[in-house]
Structures are given as C-alpha cells and as structure tokens.
Amino acid sequence: MITESTLVQDGAPAHIHRRVQQVIRQNFSDLRVIGRCLLTAWPPLSPDLSLWLSRLWGFLRDHFYGERTATLTRPKHSIIRHVRGINADL
C-alpha cells in the first residue's frame, strides 16, 4: 500500500474506468487519492497550478484579455516586456 505519496487525477474517462479505480484502491489509501469518483473529489475547473504560476497567469490575463492582433509578434514581445517588469510584490 502506498502511504507516502498522493495521486491526483482529473476526470478523464481513462482515469475513472472501473478497473483503473480497482487498481488505485488496491495500491493507495483512500486518503491519498484525489480525483473524480473517489473519496476526495478534484474540484471542477480547478487549476493544477502552483500559487505563483496562478498569480502570474492572472496578471498576464488582465493585461492581454480582449486585445486583438493579426500576428503573434506583438503579443509575444508584450508578454516578454510584462514578465521582465514584474516585481517581487506580484
């Protein structure tokens, strides 16, 4: 029985198949598994991002959401400029 690791799965059909669930239950404690159809459910629409990456994504989204461009060059340079300008307080 695996007791020192935690398995996290999304709700992909291959992850919730009956046989896959049997193998998981045989090898993991119920408290060490997070996923659909399991004791600890993976919250819907939850990002699988670290806190800092989630904040970075939000910061960049706020600057670029709704901006239209014909080529990738302008947004690419704009993203690079914004990332370089990030301070430690983000």
Buried (B, 14 or more C-beta within 10 A) or exposed (E): EEEEEEBEBEEEEEBBEEEBBEEBEEEBEEEBBBBBBBEEEBEEEEEEEEEEEEEBEEBBEEEEEEEEEEEEEEBEEBEEEBEEEEEEEE
